[in-house]
Amino acid sequence: MATGSPADIDQSLLSFEKLDRSSPDLWPEQIPGVSEFAAFKSPVKDSKTAPKKWMAELEQEDLEMLQEFGSLSTPQLMEKVRGLQNLAYQLGLEEAREMTRGKFLGILEKPTKR
């Protein structure tokens, strides 16, 4: 078996065959009528007419936040996620301090029944 450079191997693996998927003779339908049925029952079509259940529960502020996140690039989105994770961690630490404080002050004890 002859060995070559990776570029030679890549060139030998290239295929210049053109596949035309527009021809029904070359790519017949697996089961006749399925395409029409799938288009009729497609959830994509329904999503344009009726709002999703989860979308109905969103407020304007939530939609604006979704649009903001959608407009971010991947590195910007990752930075935003890191910031949210750091904030959640800090809030967890603060909550733990407050719970410890409440325990020492006796605020969290169950009342005794009389």
TORVEXTOR-581639 format. One line per field, with one value per residue: residue number from 0; residue in three letters; x negated, y negated, z negated of N, C-alpha, C in turn. Coordinates in steps of 0.2 Angstrom, whole numbers, plus 5000, padded with zeros to 4 digits. Last residue first. Layout:
<recs>
vexvex = c(NUM ...) .
palo = c(ALA ...) .
n.px = c(X ...) .
n.py = c(Y ...) .
n.pz = c(Z ...) .
ca.px = c(X ...) .
ca.py = c(Y ...) .
ca.pz = c(Z ...) .
c.px = c(X ...) .
c.py = c(Y ...) .
c.pz = c(Z ...) .
</recs>
This chain:
<recs>
vexvex = c(113 112 111 110 109 108 107 106 105 104 103 102 101 100 99 98 97 96 95 94 93 92 91 90 89 88 87 86 85 84 83 82 81 80 79 78 77 76 75 74 73 72 71 70 69 68 67 66 65 64 63 62 61 60 59 58 57 56 55 54 53 52 51 50 49 48 47 46 45 44 43 42 41 40 39 38 37 36 35 34 33 32 31 30 29 28 27 26 25 24 23 22 21 20 19 18 17 16 15 14 13 12 11 10 9 8 7 6 5 4 3 2 1 0) .
palo = c(ARG LYS THR PRO LYS GLU LEU ILE GLY LEU PHE LYS GLY ARG THR MET GLU ARG ALA GLU GLU LEU GLY LEU GLN TYR ALA LEU ASN GLN LEU GLY ARG VAL LYS GLU MET LEU GLN PRO THR SER LEU SER GLY PHE GLU GLN LEU MET GLU LEU ASP GLU GLN GLU LEU GLU ALA MET TRP LYS LYS PRO ALA THR LYS SER ASP LYS VAL PRO SER LYS PHE ALA ALA PHE GLU SER VAL GLY PRO ILE GLN GLU PRO TRP LEU ASP PRO SER SER ARG ASP LEU LYS GLU PHE SER LEU LEU SER GLN ASP ILE ASP ALA PRO SER GLY THR ALA MET) .
n.px = c(5239 5225 5212 5208 5192 5179 5174 5169 5158 5146 5141 5149 5147 5133 5135 5143 5134 5124 5131 5134 5121 5118 5128 5124 5112 5118 5125 5114 5108 5118 5118 5105 5106 5116 5109 5099 5107 5111 5099 5095 5107 5115 5133 5146 5152 5152 5161 5172 5174 5177 5189 5197 5196 5203 5216 5218 5224 5234 5234 5223 5228 5237 5235 5248 5253 5246 5234 5236 5241 5230 5223 5230 5239 5249 5246 5234 5237 5245 5236 5227 5234 5238 5229 5215 5203 5202 5186 5175 5175 5188 5189 5175 5168 5155 5142 5125 5110 5094 5082 5075 5059 5049 5037 5036 5032 5020 5012 5013 5005 4994 4995 4990 4997 4996) .
n.py = c(4881 4884 4872 4868 4872 4860 4849 4840 4841 4836 4847 4847 4835 4837 4848 4841 4831 4839 4845 4833 4830 4841 4840 4828 4833 4842 4833 4825 4835 4838 4826 4825 4836 4831 4821 4828 4835 4824 4820 4831 4831 4815 4810 4811 4819 4810 4801 4809 4812 4799 4797 4807 4802 4790 4795 4812 4828 4836 4839 4847 4860 4862 4853 4846 4851 4849 4855 4868 4875 4878 4886 4898 4904 4911 4907 4912 4926 4928 4926 4936 4948 4951 4967 4968 4963 4955 4956 4949 4950 4945 4933 4922 4915 4919 4924 4925 4927 4932 4931 4934 4936 4944 4939 4928 4934 4939 4927 4922 4931 4940 4958 4975 4989 5006) .
n.pz = c(4642 4652 4657 4674 4680 4684 4691 4682 4674 4678 4684 4695 4702 4706 4715 4724 4728 4734 4744 4752 4756 4764 4774 4780 4786 4795 4803 4808 4816 4825 4832 4837 4846 4855 4860 4867 4876 4884 4889 4897 4906 4906 4903 4906 4897 4885 4890 4891 4878 4872 4879 4873 4859 4861 4864 4858 4863 4865 4878 4880 4876 4886 4901 4911 4928 4940 4940 4935 4946 4953 4945 4944 4958 4964 4978 4980 4978 4989 5000 4997 4999 5011 5012 5004 5010 5026 5034 5041 5055 5058 5052 5051 5042 5038 5046 5042 5050 5045 5041 5025 5017 5013 5018 5010 4998 5002 5004 4991 4983 4995 4995 4997 5005 5000) .
ca.px = c(5241 5232 5214 5211 5199 5182 5177 5175 5164 5151 5138 5149 5153 5135 5131 5146 5140 5122 5128 5139 5125 5114 5128 5131 5112 5113 5129 5119 5104 5115 5124 5108 5102 5118 5115 5097 5103 5116 5102 5091 5106 5111 5126 5142 5151 5147 5154 5170 5173 5171 5183 5195 5194 5196 5212 5219 5219 5233 5240 5223 5222 5239 5233 5242 5254 5253 5234 5232 5246 5235 5220 5230 5232 5249 5253 5234 5232 5248 5242 5225 5232 5243 5233 5221 5203 5205 5193 5176 5169 5186 5192 5178 5174 5161 5147 5132 5116 5101 5084 5079 5064 5055 5039 5037 5038 5025 5013 5016 5012 4996 4993 4992 4993 5000) .
ca.py = c(4880 4884 4878 4867 4874 4865 4855 4838 4845 4831 4844 4853 4836 4832 4849 4846 4829 4835 4849 4837 4826 4840 4846 4828 4827 4844 4838 4822 4832 4843 4828 4820 4836 4837 4819 4823 4839 4828 4815 4829 4837 4820 4811 4807 4821 4816 4799 4806 4817 4803 4792 4807 4808 4790 4791 4804 4823 4835 4835 4840 4856 4861 4858 4845 4851 4847 4848 4863 4873 4874 4880 4893 4902 4911 4906 4905 4923 4929 4921 4929 4946 4947 4962 4971 4969 4955 4957 4949 4952 4952 4938 4927 4912 4921 4919 4928 4922 4934 4925 4936 4932 4946 4945 4927 4930 4944 4932 4918 4930 4934 4951 4969 4983 5000) .
ca.pz = c(4635 4651 4653 4667 4680 4680 4695 4686 4672 4674 4678 4691 4699 4701 4709 4721 4725 4728 4739 4749 4752 4758 4770 4776 4780 4790 4799 4804 4810 4820 4828 4832 4840 4850 4857 4861 4871 4880 4885 4891 4901 4909 4901 4910 4903 4885 4888 4897 4882 4870 4880 4880 4861 4858 4869 4858 4862 4858 4876 4883 4872 4879 4897 4907 4921 4939 4942 4931 4940 4956 4947 4938 4955 4957 4975 4980 4974 4982 4999 4997 4992 5008 5016 5004 5007 5019 5034 5034 5051 5060 5049 5055 5044 5034 5047 5041 5049 5047 5045 5030 5020 5011 5021 5017 4998 5000 5009 4996 4982 4990 4998 4993 5005 5000) .
c.px = c(5247 5234 5222 5213 5202 5189 5179 5178 5170 5157 5142 5146 5153 5142 5133 5142 5143 5128 5127 5137 5130 5118 5124 5131 5119 5113 5124 5123 5109 5112 5122 5113 5103 5113 5117 5103 5101 5113 5108 5095 5101 5110 5122 5134 5147 5146 5150 5163 5170 5169 5177 5189 5192 5193 5205 5215 5221 5227 5238 5228 5222 5234 5236 5241 5248 5254 5241 5232 5242 5240 5225 5227 5233 5242 5252 5241 5233 5243 5245 5231 5230 5240 5238 5226 5210 5205 5196 5183 5170 5180 5191 5182 5178 5168 5153 5137 5122 5106 5091 5082 5068 5061 5046 5040 5040 5032 5019 5017 5016 5003 4995 4991 4995 4996) .
c.py = c(4884 4884 4878 4873 4872 4866 4861 4844 4843 4835 4840 4851 4842 4833 4843 4848 4835 4833 4845 4841 4829 4835 4845 4834 4827 4839 4841 4827 4828 4840 4834 4822 4831 4838 4825 4822 4834 4832 4819 4825 4835 4826 4816 4807 4817 4819 4805 4803 4815 4809 4796 4803 4809 4796 4790 4801 4816 4830 4833 4836 4849 4858 4857 4851 4850 4846 4845 4856 4868 4871 4875 4886 4897 4908 4906 4903 4915 4925 4922 4924 4938 4945 4958 4965 4972 4962 4957 4950 4953 4955 4945 4932 4917 4919 4922 4923 4926 4929 4927 4930 4935 4942 4947 4933 4929 4940 4937 4923 4927 4934 4946 4963 4978 4994) .
c.pz = c(4633 4644 4652 4663 4673 4680 4690 4689 4676 4672 4674 4684 4694 4698 4703 4714 4721 4725 4733 4743 4748 4753 4764 4772 4776 4784 4794 4800 4805 4814 4823 4828 4835 4845 4852 4857 4865 4874 4881 4886 4895 4904 4905 4908 4908 4893 4889 4896 4889 4875 4878 4882 4868 4860 4867 4863 4862 4857 4869 4880 4874 4875 4890 4903 4916 4932 4941 4933 4936 4951 4950 4940 4949 4954 4967 4977 4974 4977 4992 4996 4992 5001 5011 5007 5006 5016 5026 5033 5044 5056 5052 5051 5049 5037 5044 5042 5048 5046 5048 5034 5025 5013 5019 5020 5006 5000 5008 5002 4988 4989 4993 4996 5000 5000) .
</recs>
